[in-house]
Structures are given as structure tokens and as C-alpha cells.
Amino acid sequence: MRIGIIGLGYVGLPLVIGFAEAGHDVIGIDIDERKISSLNAGVSYIEDVADETLEAISERFAASSDPQALAGSDALIICVPTPLSANREPDLRALQSAAEMVRAVIAPGQIVVLESTTYPGCTRDMLLPVLEDAGLRVGEDVFLAFSPERIDPGRTDYTLRTTPKVVGGMTDACLAKAAELYREACDEVVEVSSPEAAELTKLLENVFRTVNIALVNELAMLTDRMGIDIWEVVEAASTKPYGFMRFEPGPGMGGHCLPVDPFYLSWQARKFDLQAEFIELAGKVNQQMPYHCVQKVERALNEQRKSVNGAKICLLGVSYKAGVGDTRESPALKIITLLQALGAELVYHDAFVPELGEFDLRNSAYDEAIGEADAVVIVTQHPGVDYEDAAARAPLLVDLRGATRSARSTATTVRL
């Protein structure tokens, strides 16, 4: 088969690899010329995809910014960003552009699959009319489906091949065609009754995580006032062999899914005259965590008779999760904003993030970063960092990830 993939980010590029390794020719489309040049030169910009992996599929893969390169594809898979607007409403401009690309090249026999996370009904609302306007009968002339992405950046135990792939087709024939497509790159395909069911499956997965993270984060704020160690409580509760699933507190949520997906569902719920109060409350709690964390830093400095204003503060980790360099929606960005507004002098150490241009900050070497700091704040617990050493050397350490729970240190250590 010849497969066209629109969007070559954290979702699209692993799909490229999966289908090319399965023996199919793949054309990838992206509007970022830097990505195109990098991929065609065999250089990856995503941690999970090695340059050697790109080299191995070079004869089967080409990247382009020209949508006409999609012409003649057997399958078109859309993996474009679907962020939220400033008002926490879906921003579907990239998806609209992708739909126009599909409109320009669609031909009988093709299957179109949307993977971008969105609201239940979006595939039907935005892509079905594109195909019907071209005079094509969906389920007979062309095929349409939704299959939610399940990419977890930095994870190696579950890959595209080994993670079950959910698919929902517009018709039975569409479902069969989509399942056949994904069985080429995935060991297990889970068929559901409609695109809407598949769309909501993705949202449920992330709403579940969001709500439980919010619960433990709210408990962390409560235990802070009560003088109880939230980490001790979580670890004790985790010994129960049934009826409990462990979630850990932290400075907030980041990435391309968790901070966004629940709001897609609550936005859609309003169309049905329903306020998804539980979901929206979880979002509010998680958005509040960076403020709580900065208050912890303020109080800890005050106890040492120091002010945040003028204090040298080192952040360990600024990406949104361990082991990756992705800073999208990272709580570290809000923490930096708040601390700078209070007059703090900031440095950071994060080997995965060379620079934060919007803050005019660059990654500092570990020794340099913590050497003269009045306070060290663990925001992201990356592998390869000696947090016990940081706890021993820092005059004040604020641990927002529980990274130093087992460390013995003479330093003043404050945990979330």
C-alpha cells in the first residue's frame, strides 16, 4: 500500500515508522519546512525515533510540504494538532486545513482516518461532508474512520505495534477497511461501533487520568495544611491489592493530551445542555497546582529569612514528563512565569530541553545550575539526575515529585 500521513509530530512520525517497517510506502505531509528538511536528511526531532530508524526506512518514506504528494495514496491518515483556544474551546484550524488537503486529492477506493483527538462527532461533522461533496459515497466509493492515537512519548514498553488500536468506522465497510489497514502495523485492533464511540474512548482514557490526578493533587494541598506527608499516604494506600489504583501528586499536567482532552468533552457536553462539572473541576484543580507549588517555594524561602525577590532559584526539569523534551503545557512554564513575576533569578537544568526561548533561558550544566542557588526545585524527575546529591548540596530543596523520599540529607528539604 501507499499511505499518506498528514502531520509529522509525536503521533504522525511513529505511524510513518510503523507502516514503513511493515513494508508499505509512506508519504508524510507537514507545514513545517524544518521538519521536512530534517526528515529527508535522516535526522529525527523526536526522542522516540532514532536517526538510525529513519535511515532504515529511507527507501520507503519521503516527507513533503506539498499536499499534492498525497495523490494516489491508498490511505490518508490525519494526525494534526487539535489544541484549545485561549477560551478553552477546540481550535480546529489545523484539522480544517487537513480536510482541504484531503478534498484536493480524494479518489475512489481510498480510506481516510482521523487520529487527532477531538470531540465525539467531529469525524462526522468535518470529514464526512468533504467526501460527500466530492460526489463519493462513503462506505462504497471511499471509506472513513476514526482511530484515536495512543502515543505515550518516552515509553518503550508499549509501542504502536504492541498497543491495542481502537477503530470506529462510519459504516461496517469503513470499519472493516480501517481494521485491515491498522492490522498491518498493530498486533491487536479493537473494533467499536462508530467513530463517535472511538472518539469518546480516547477522551474517557484521559479524563480518567485527569480526574484521578486532580483528586490526589487536591489531597496534596489539603495534607500540606494538615501537616501530613501525602507521599506516605499514597504509598500506604497502594499496598491494597484491590480497589485502588495509584496516582501521584505533582506540579500539574502537561503534554498534548491530558490538559486538553477533558475540555473537548466538557465543550461538547454543553451542546447537549449538560455541564460536565466533575471534568471541569478536575481541570481547575490541576491548573491550580503551579500556584500551590510556587507558594511552597515562597514559604520555604521565608522560613530561611529569604525573599523570592532576588533569590537564585534552580529548576531541575522543565519538560512535561520524565525522559522527553516536550514542553507543551508543561507546568514548569507556569512556575517559571510566576517566579519571574515575583523577582526570582532563574536557571534550569534539563538535558532534554536545550533552551526556553520565550523566557530567555538556556539549559545549564547540573553543577553550575545548583552551585549558587538559594533554592533547588524538582519539577520534572528525569532519569540520570542524582537527586540525593541535589538534596545533600542544596541549601533548600523543594521536591514537587517525591524524588528524594528516601534521601538522607542535612539540607532543608520541602516536599509537595
N, C-alpha and C positions, 0 to 999 in steps of 0.2 A: 504493500500500500504506500501511497504518498500522503503524508499527513502535514497539515498546516497548523501551526500553533501561533496564536496572536497574544503577545505578551511574554517576555522572556525574563521574568523575575524569579522569585523564590518558588513559584508554582509552575510556571511555564518551562523553565530550564530543566528541572528534573523530569518533566514529561518528555522533553526532547530526548534526554538521555535514555529514558525507559523504552521509548518506541524505536529509537535508532539501534539500541543494543538488541532489540527483538528482531532486527533485520529489516526495518522499514526506512524509507527515505523521508526526511523531515525538513520542512522549510519553516523557519521561525521569523516572525514579524515583530518589530518593536519600533517605537518612535524615537528612541534614544540612540543617536548615531554612535555614541561612545561604546554602548553595549554591542552594537553591530560590529564595529571595528575590532573590539576585544575578542568576541566570539569567533569571528572569522580568522583571527590571528591565533586562535587556540588558547586564549588566556581567559580564565574564569574570573568572575567578580563575586561569586557566591562560595562561601566556605564549604558547602556540602558537595560541590562539584569541582573535582581536581582538574588541573590543566591536562594531565595525562588521560583523563576520561574524555575530554573534548578531542584530544588527539586521536583517540581510538575510534571515534565516530566521524572523523572529519570527512570521510568519503560519502557519508550518508546524510550529513547535516550542513545546511547553509543558512545564514542569517541575513535579513534584508529589512530595509525600511519601506520598501515598495509593496503595497498591498497586492499589486497585480501578480506578484510572485506566488500568491496563493492559488492562482488559477490552475485548474487541473488536479487539485487535491481530492483525494477520496474522502477525507475527513477534515473538518475545521474545528479546532478546539480553542475557546476563548478563555484567556487567563489574565485579564487586565485588572488593574486596581479598582476597587469599589469602596473608597473611603467615605467618611462622613463630612458634611459641610460644617461650617462654624456653628450652625444652629442644630447640630446633631441630627441632620437628616441625610438620607442617601445622596451621594454625589455620583451620578451615573453617566457623567460625560464621557469617560473612557469607554464605557460599555456601549454608549450610543455611537461612538466613533468606530468601535469594532463591528457593530451591526452594519454600519455603512460599508465597511470593508467586505463583509460577507455578501451584502447586496450586490456589490460590484462584480463578484466572481462566482456566485452560486450557480450550480448547474445540476441537472437531473442526476440522481444516484448518490449525491453527497449526503453526509451526515454532519450536522452542526451540533456541537456540545458546548454548553456553558459550564465553566468550572468556577468562575468568580463568585464569591459569597454575596448573596443578595436576599431579598425578601421573598416569601412564598408567592408565586405568581409572576415573578419577573421574567422568567423564560417565556411564558405565555404572552405577557404584555409587550415585551420588547423585541423578541426574535421571531415569534410566530407570524406577526404581520409582515415582517421583512420577506419571509419566504412566500407567503400567500400573495403579496403584492407583485412578486416576480412571476405569478401565474403558475406556481408549483403546488401540488397537493401534498401536504405533509402526511407522511405515513405511506405514501405511494411513490411520488416522484422524488422527494427528498425526506430526510429524517431529522428529528430534533429531540434533544435530550438535555437533562441537567445531571451533572455528576460533581458533587462537592469535593473540593481539594481537601486532602488530609495531610498536608506537609507540615512537619514539625522541625524547623531549622535546627541544625546541630545534632539531630538524633540519628543514630546509626542502627539501632536495633529494629526499628520499623521503617521500611523504605517504601517507595512506590510499588515495588514488586510484592512486598510481604504484607502491606496494609490492605485490608478488605476495601474494595471500591464500590461505593453506593452509586447506583444509576437509576434514573426515572425518565421514562420516555413519554412523549406526547401521545403516542398510540402504542399498541402492542408491537407493531412492526418497528417502531422507533426504538422501543426498549430492546428488542432482540438485536437490532443493528448496533446499538450502543454497547450492549453486553459483549457482543462479538468483538467490537473494537478494543475494549479495555482488557479482555482476556489475553490479548497479545502482549500486554505489559504488566498485568496484575495476576497474581495467583488465584485470588478469590474475588468474584463480583457478586454484590448483593443487589438484587433487583427489587425495586419498590414500584408502587402502582402509578406514580405520576411525577412530573417534575416538581410539583408543589411539595410532595412528600419528601423528595430528595433535598429540596431547598430547606425545608424545615428541619430535616435531620441534622444538617450542618449547624443550624442555629441552636438546636437543642444541645448538641455536644458542647458548644462554647458557652451557652447560657448556664448549663450545669456547672461548669468550672467557675464561671464568673460569680455565680451566687454563692458557691461554697468558699471561694477565696474571700468574698466580701464578708461572709459570716466570721471566718477566722480573723480577718483584719479588724472587724468591729470588736471582737473579743480581745484583740491585742490592745486596742485603745482603752477598753474597759479595764483589763488587767493592769495596764500601766498606772491607772489611777488607784487600783486596789492594792498595788504592791505585790502582785502575783506574777510569776515567770510564765509567760504564755508558752514558751518552748517546752517547759517541764509538763505543762498540761497537755499539749499536743502529743508529746511522746508517751505520756501515760495513757491517754485515750487510744492511741494507736496500738496498744497491746491487746485491745479487744479483738478477738478473731472473727467477729461477725458484726454486721450492722453499723460499721464505722469505716469511713474512707478518709485517709489522711490528706489534709490540705494544710499548707504552711503560710503564715503571715509574711508580709513583705512590704516594700515601699510603694506598691501599686502595680498595675498591669501594663504591659506594652505589647508590641508586635502588631501584626496586620489583621489579627482576628479578635482576640478577647476584648480589647477596648472598643471594638466597632460592632461586632455581630449582634450583641443583645439589643443595641439601639435600632438595628434594622427591624427586629421583631416588634419592639415596642412602637416604632413608627407605623408599621403595618397594622398593628392591633388597633390603633386609633381610627383607622379606616372602618373598622367594624364596631365602633363605639365602645371600645374597651380600653381601659387604662391598665397597662401591664405594670402595675405598681411594684410588684416584687422584683421584676427585672430592672426597672428604673432605679429603685432604691439600691440594688446591688451596685449598679454603675456609679451612683453618687458616693457610696461608701468607698469604693476603690479609688475614685478620683480625689477623695479627701486625704488619702494616705500620705502623699508627698508633703502636705501641710503638717500633718501629725509628725512626720519624720523630722522636718525642719524645726519644729517646736522642741523635739527631743534634743537636737543639736544645741539649740539656744539654751535650754535648761542645763544641759551638761556643761557648757562653757560658763554659764553663770555660776555654777557650783564651784568652778575653779577661779572665780573672780575675774572672768574674761568676758568680753563682749563679742558678739558675732561681727560687729562693725570693726573691720581692720584685722580680724583673725585670719590666719592662713589655714585653709581647710583643704584637705586632700580627699578626693573621692576615689575609692577603689571600685572600678567597674562602672561603665556608663551605658552599655548596651542593654537591651530589654531583657535578655536572658543569658544564662551561662553558656559559654563556648561559641557564641556568634557575635558578629559585629553589627548586627541590625539595631539601629536606634529608633526605629519607628515607634512612636507613642511611648518611648521609654520613660519611666518615672524619674530617671536621673535628670532628664531635661527640665522637668518642672522643679526639681530640687535645686538645680543649678540656678534657674531663674529666680527662685525665691531667695536663695542665699546671696546671690549677687545684689538683689534689691536691698538686702539688709547690710550691704557693705563688705561682705566677706571677700577675701582674696583666694581664688580657687585654682587648684591644679587637679589633674586626674591621672590615674594610671589605668590603662585598658589596652592591652596588646592587640585587641581585635578592632579598636577604633582609633585610627591614626590622628584624626582631628575632629573637632566640633566647630566648624566654620562660623555658625551663627552666634557662637559665644566667644570667638577668637581664642579658642583653647586648643592645645595640641597634647597628644599623649606624652607623658613624662616617664622616664625610667623609674622603676619601683623605688630604688634607694633615694633618688632625687626627690620623688614625689612626697615621700613620708618624712624625709630628713629634717625639714624645718617646720613641719605642720604643727599647728596648735591642736588640731583635731583631725583624726582619720575616720572617714565614714565608709563603711562597706555597703555599697548599693547593689552591686551585682557580684555574685560569687563565682568568679571564673576559675577554671582549672589551672593549675600551675602557679598559683599565688600562695605564698606561705602566710596564712592568716594568723597563725600562732606567733610568728615573728612580728607581724604588724601589731598584734596585741601587746607583745613584750616591749616594743620600741616606741609606740605612740604615747605621748603624754595623756592623750584622751582618745579612746576609740569608741565610736558609735556603730554598733553592729546591727544592721537592718535585715540581715539574712540568717542570723543564727550560726554564722560560720565559725565562731570562736567559743561555742558552748563548752567544748572540752579543754579549752586552753587555760593554762595557769599563767598568770601574768601579774606583775606589780603595777601595771598601768591601770588607769581608771577606765573600766570598760562598761559601756551602757548598751543594753540590747533592746530591741523593739519589744 
